[in-house]
């Protein structure tokens, strides 16, 4: 039985990504690596629409967030952490371990951050040095309106550190245009590659902050990374070379038709999947459509155990989805759709959920689910794609 991986990272790898990751090994001190490195950075810059380098650093998305905090925060700095889920909480814990003076703004899980609430919190603490935000909260399937949040910030603005771990590659994320100062993302979600690489981008203010103090860890020192990049297009120590090639291939898939077309296709799939799941009588956690993620959809079940039973039924069919975290553990089923899925895959996913519901003693209508999904599917056709 072939397994279908629908977890929010790692994700199924497109064939070009798998093949690129299996290329013959090269030395990271030979010219071929410098060419690969420069090509990867050029593609990342196109995706971010930025003129500043996006630096690959070994490690997961969590490692990328750690690198942001190690390079931009110092013990005693006043920091406002805004969280609406498990990964906002994780970003907060990483900053706390740096020894900052932490203040918190919590939003109920399943809801998005309100720009006005962030503005009010910062106006109450004008000495805040940094603001921690999560773009896409994977634990709940919520997208936060980062552009609107940053547009509402009071002056003088704090440094804005953004967790883009699960948003980059699945939706527009433009740190330079929006006024972000430090962004971290990873290889294993929207960039459709194996785990093991994080990517860091800093604004001019971010670089100024990074250069004003020595990063306490050698392996996460972004100033050191940029120095070696500008000197000879190399890295300060051995990088995971195969992952560079894999991510470069994943970016080719995103950029081939243009990132906006790719993002529209992800949004289309997510909207149609949500409509089909509702047609099966399954309740979505995020009630406001504009706050639903194009990368992951969360189902919420009030009765404990229902979600885990549904996941077990899906697993028995070869479909692997994710459960809930923190206070929502045992109450969520999370379905990821980061890769290039179309109508055939959508129909198979809905059919699997229908069968899982039947296995749990429910009798939903597959016809209604498919009809609702198809009506939503027809509402928007990304330019250059008929299906």
MOFENJO-V983990 format. One record per run of one state. SS is the DSSP state (H for helix, E for strand, - for the rest). FROM is the first residue (numbers start at 0). LEN is the number of residues. Records with the same first field share a line. If there is no record, write none. Layout:
SS->FROM-LEN + FROM-LEN
//
This chain:
-->0-3 + 5-9 + 21-9 + 48-5 + 58-2 + 72-5 + 83-2 + 96-4 + 106-8 + 124-5 + 134-1 + 137-4 + 143-2 + 151-7 + 163-4 + 168-2 + 171-3 + 178-3 + 186-10 + 202-1 + 211-10 + 232-8 + 255-3 + 279-4 + 284-4 + 292-3 + 300-5 + 316-2 + 320-1 + 323-2 + 328-3 + 336-6 + 359-6 + 379-8
E->3-2 + 53-5 + 77-6 + 100-6 + 129-5 + 135-2 + 141-2 + 158-5 + 167-1 + 170-1 + 181-5 + 196-6 + 283-1 + 291-1 + 295-5 + 318-2 + 321-2 + 331-5
H->14-7 + 30-18 + 60-12 + 85-11 + 114-10 + 145-6 + 174-4 + 203-8 + 221-11 + 240-15 + 258-21 + 288-3 + 305-11 + 325-3 + 342-17 + 365-14
//
